[in-house]
């Protein structure tokens, strides 16, 4: 989820952009805008930066393993082809 400081900043910017007459109700508006933002963002399928970094590391390790396995399969295929060539 987003950092609460980001929410506060966004709410502050939205409330300051409202007409002066409405700004009298600023505290109530801030609470309502914040609640609406949190509700809307909670419905999105978001991950934290930490979760993203962990999954990126897992993906990088998986790609390394895949590359090693592809190289190993290539070597085995070459060895198999060489064995067939000598058998013929």
GUTORVEX-88038 format. One record per atom (N, C-alpha, C): x, y, z; residue in one letter. Coordinates in steps of 0.2 Angstrom, whole numbers, plus 5000, padded with zeros to 4 digits. Atoms other than C-alpha are relative to their C-alpha. Layout:
<recs>
XYZa/...
</recs>
This chain:
<recs>
500449945000x/500050005000x/500450065000x/499749945000x/500550184998x/500250025007x/499849974993x/501550275012x/499550055002x/500549954997x/500350375023x/500250074998x/499849935002x/501450535019x/499750014993x/500249995007x/500950515001x/499250025000x/500749994999x/499150505006x/499850075002x/500149934997x/499250665017x/500250054995x/499849955005x/500150755003x/499550014994x/500550005005x/498850704990x/499450045002x/500649974997x/497450755001x/500150075001x/499949934999x/498250915005x/499950044994x/500049965007x/498450964987x/499350004997x/500750005002x/496650914983x/499650055004x/500449954996x/495951014997x/500250074999x/499849935002x/496951164993x/499850034994x/500249985006x/496351164976x/499250015000x/500749994999x/494551174982x/499950085001x/500249934999x/493651344981x/500050025008x/499949984993x/493851454997x/499449995004x/500650014996x/492051435003x/500049935003x/500050074998x/492251245004x/500649995004x/499450014996x/493951255012x/499850015008x/500249994993x/493051305029x/499949935002x/500150074998x/492551115029x/500649964999x/499450045002x/494351065026x/500149945003x/499950064996x/494550945040x/499549944998x/500550055002x/492950845035x/500249984993x/499850025007x/493450855017x/500649955000x/499450045000x/495150785021x/499949935002x/500250074998x/494450635030x/499749974995x/500450045005x/493250595016x/500449994994x/499550025006x/494550615002x/500449955002x/499550054998x/495750515012x/499749935000x/500450065000x/494450375015x/499949984993x/500250025006x/493950374997x/500649984996x/499450025003x/495750364991x/500249935002x/499850064997x/496150225003x/499649944997x/500550055003x/494550124997x/500249994993x/499950015007x/494950154979x/500749964999x/499450035001x/496750104980x/500049935003x/500050064997x/496349954991x/499749954996x/500350045005x/495349884977x/500549984994x/499550025005x/496849884966x/500549945002x/499550064999x/498049734965x/500750035001x/499449964999x/499549834972x/500449955005x/499550034996x/501149764980x/500450055003x/499549954998x/502349844991x/500750004997x/499450005004x/504049894985x/500449945002x/499650064998x/504849764996x/499849934997x/500250065003x/503749624989x/500250004992x/499850005007x/504149684971x/500849995000x/499350015000x/506049684975x/500149935001x/499950074999x/505949514982x/499849954994x/500250045006x/505049444967x/500450014994x/499549985005x/506249534956x/500649965001x/499450044999x/507649444964x/499949934999x/500250075001x/506749274963x/500049994992x/500050015008x/506549304944x/500750004998x/499350005002x/508349354942x/500349935001x/499750064999x/508849194950x/499849944996x/500350055005x/507649094940x/500350004993x/499749995007x/508349164924x/500749985000x/499450035000x/510049124929x/500049925000x/500150075000x/509548944933x/499849984993x/500250025007x/508648934916x/500650014995x/499550005005x/510148994906x/500549955001x/499650064999x/511248864915x/499749944997x/500350065002x/510048734911x/500049994992x/500050005007x/509848784893x/500749994997x/499450015002x/511748784891x/500249925001x/499950074999x/511848604899x/499649964995x/500450045005x/510448544887x/500450004994x/499649995006x/511448614873x/500649965000x/499450045000x/513048524878x/499849925000x/500250075000x/512048364881x/499849984992x/500250025007x/511248374863x/500650004996x/499350015004x/513048404856x/500349945001x/499750074998x/513648254865x/499649944997x/500450055003x/512248154859x/500149994992x/499949995007x/512448214841x/500749974998x/499350025001x/514348174842x/500049925001x/500050084999x/513947994849x/499649974994x/500350035006x/512747964834x/500450004994x/499549995006x/514048024822x/500549955000x/499550055000x/515347904828x/499749934999x/500450065000x/514047764829x/499949984992x/500250015007x/513647784810x/500649984996x/
</recs>
